[in-house]
Amino acid sequence: MIDTITYLDSRSVDYYTTGKNIAPGWVGLQCPNPNCGDRSTHFGIHIATGNFSCFRCGIKGNAVKLITLLEHCSYGEAKVIASEFEAPGSYQKERTHAPLVELPKSAKKPLPNLHRRYLEKRNFDPDLLTEKYDLYGCELGKDYQFRLIIPVYQKKRIVTFTARAVVENADLRYKNCPVEKSVLSIKDCLYNIDSVKDTAIVVEGVFDAWRIGDSACATFGTKVTPTQISLLTRCKNVFVMFDATAIKEAEQLANQLAGIVDHVEIITITAKDPAEMSEKEINYLRRNLLS
């Protein structure tokens, strides 16, 4: 059996623990079967076993088959991945954290042209981002080919990293550093937290944090862990600014922070997400929230 939640978090898979179609002990997500056409949460994964089924298209299977479906890999490759996420109490030894993080051997600077064009297409300055956030690019390598390597710093130390695909046909948009190769699990971190002083603008993703700059920190998805919340307790003001489609999740986080920090507020946006906001909108936001 795999540690289902740890696996899904490591792959930045969006899932829900409550809501429509979701039974106790299960998580729900949009069915990854390309032949399904699911636009809701008909795909259920049993947390304790990793077994899954979709009651829209009928596909079902065990944890290994789940991995083949999510990562478009062979059954043999999926078994290897599953072995890295054995649930506590299984025959496999308990996974431990690493004393330091080693970036992929193929990661390099300056960024390759493919990576630069990807960032420019999203209206970011590759040179500015590389200098400020210590970015690397991979062109080779089985695990991180054609990915942007994004180190996660905490107290000025790299504790893990995530890797964003810069090509459209990638199996997964993000791949996170495995827990056993990280100093901290990625869901125990807030991206860009070292830039936060008294006021934090909490966003979902690293691109959102880049667009806003200092004082913005990212949760790596809408699911926020107690450890991530504890990192915000030193702030006096927290503004939650999730994507336009994640109002419910923003409200849940704001409720969790209420009473822990002095001031909590939800910021709604008209753009799809903060990364899509214009420079004019960002300047207005910073003037009103951080001045």
N, C-alpha and C positions, 0 to 999 in steps of 0.2 A: 504494500500500500504506500501511496505517496502522501507527502504533506501537501495537500491540495492548495491551501491558501498561500503557502510560501511559494509554491511553483507558479501559481497565477500572478502573484505580485512580482516575482522575478522576471516575468515576461510582460509586465505592464498590461495585462489583460483586464479590460473593464468588466466587472461583474457586480451582481447585486445579491445581498443576503436576505433582503425582505422585499415585498412588493408583489405585483401581479405575477401569477404562475409559479411562485417560489414557495416550496414547502419547507417546514423546519428541518434543519440539518442539510439543506441543499443551498447551492448558489445558482443564480440564473444569469444567462448572458445571451446575446444574439447568436444564433446558431452559425458556427463557422463552416458548415457544409455548403459549398458554393452552389449546390443544386437545390438548396432549401428556400432561399429567398425570405428568411425570417427577418422581421423588422422590430421584433419585440424581445422577450426573454423566454422563448419556448425551449431553450437548450438548458437542461438542468444537470449539475454535477453534484454527486453525493460527496460531501466534505470528507467523511471518514474513510471512504474507499477510493474515490477518484472515478468511480463508475459514472457513466453519463447516458442520457437519452434526450432526444428531442421529440416532443409530442406534436410537432408540426410535420416533420418529414419522416420521423420514425427511426432515424439513425441512433444506434446505441453501441456501447462497448465499455471496455475497462480503461484504466488510467493510461496504459501504454498506447492504446488506440487513440485516446484523447490527445496525447502528445503528437502523434502522427498527423492528426487533423489540424491542430493549432500551428504546428511548425513545418508541415509539408515535408516530413522526413520519412525514412524507411522505418519499418517496425524494429529492426535491429538497432538503428540509431536512437529510436525512442526508448528502447529498453535501457540503453546507457544513460540517457537523460533522466529517466525515471529513477535509476539507482542513485542519482545525485540528490534526490528529494525524498528519500525514504522517511516515512513518518517515525517520530520518536517511539522507542520501544521495539522497533523491528530488529532483525538480525544484524543489520548494517550498523557500523559504529556511528555514533552521533557526530554530526557535522560541527566543526569548530571554525572560528574566524581566523583569518591570517594576521600575522603581526604587521604586515605592510602590504600595500596593493602594487602589483606589477601590471603595468599596462600591456596590451598586446604587443608582441615583438614587431608586428608590422605597422604599428602606429608611428606616424612621422609628422614632422613639421619641415617646411611650411606646408600648408594644406594643399593636396593635389587639386588640379584644375576642376575635376568633377565635383569635389566638395565645395570649392569656392563658388562655382556656378549655382549649386544647390542653395547655398546661403543667400547669394545675391538675388536669386529668383524669389526668395522669401523676404526680400527687402532688408537684409542684414549686411553689415560690412564685415567680410571675413577677417580682415586684418585686425579690426577693433576687437572682435569676439575672440580671436585667437590669443591676443595679448591679454585681454581682461580675464578670460575664463579658461585659459590654458588648453585649448582644443587641439586635437590631433586627428589625422585622417588615415584610414586603412584602405588600401587598394587590394591587398592580397590577404591570404589567410582564410581558413575554412570557416571560422566562427564569426569574424567581423569584417569580411570583405565588403568593400564599398559602404563603409559606415563611418560616421563621425564619432570619435571617441570623446566623451564629455566627462572629465573627472569631477567627482563630488568631493568638495573640501568641507571639513569641519574643524574648527580651531586651527586653520591654516595647514591642515594635513589632509592628503588624499585618503579617504576612507572607503571609497568604492567608485564605480563609474557606470555610466550607461552609454549605449552605442545606438545612434540613430541612423537608419538606412538613408542613403542619399539617392537611391534608385527606386523607381516606381514598382518594380516587380518583386520586391523583397517579401519573404514569408512573414516577417514581423517588422513593424516599424521600429520598435525598440528591443534591444537585448541588454539586460543588466548583467553586471559582473556577478558570477555565482557567489552565494553567501560564504562558502568556505574559502574563497579567494579574496574576500573583502574584510576590512577591519570592522566595518559595521554593515548590517543589512541595509539595502537602499531604503526600505520602509522605516528604518530607524533614523533617517536623515531628512533634512530639509535643504534642498538645493539653494545655494547662495545665502545661507543663513549667516555666514561671517560678515555680510554687508549690512545686516540688520542691527539697528540700535534700539531706540525706544519704540519705533513704529514699524510694523511689518505689513506688507501687502501680500497676502497668501494666494497663490495661483496654483494651477494644476501642473503645468509642464515647464521644462527648462526654456523653451522658446518664449513662453509668456514672461518668465523672469528676465530673459535677455531684453525683451522689448521695453520693460519698465526700468530695469537697471537696479542700482543699489536700493536696498530696503524691500525688494521683492524676493520671496522665497517660494519654491515649488514643492508640492507634496507628492509628485510622481503619480498623479491620478486623483480621483475623487475620494478614494478610500483613505482615511487618515487614521494613523495608529496612535495609541496613547503616548508612545515615545515621541512622535512628531509633535503632539500637542504640548508635551512637557517642555519642548524646546522653545515654545512661544510664551511660556509663563514669565519670562524676564521682560517682556514687552509691556508698555503701558497702553498702546493702541494697536489693534489688529483689524485690518480691513480684509475681508474675504472676497476675492474676485475670481470666482470660477467661471468656466465657459458659460455661454448663454443658455445651454441646454441642461445645466447642472444646478439649477436654483435650489432644488430639494436638498442636494448634498451640501450646498453652501449653508443652508439654514441649519442642517444637522451639526456642522462644524461650529457655526456661530453659537448654537445652543450649548455645545460642549465647552466652549471657551468662556461663556458668560459666567461671571463670578470668579473666574481665574485671573483674567486681566481686567484692567480698569475700563477699557472701552472696546467694544466689538461692534463692527458694522459690516453689512453686506453691501457690496458695490455691484450693481447690475450694469451690463454693457449692451450696446446695440450690435457690436461686432460679434462674429462667431466665437472668438476667443481673444484674450488680450494680445496675443501675438499678431493678430490682424488689425490692431488699432493703428491709427495714423499718428505721425509724430505730433501733430497739433493736439490730438486727443490725449496723448501721453503727457505732453507738457502741461496741459490743463489739469490732468489727474495729479501729477506730482506737485503742482503749485497748491492745490486744494487739500491734499492729504499729508504732505510732508513739510510744508512751510510753517 
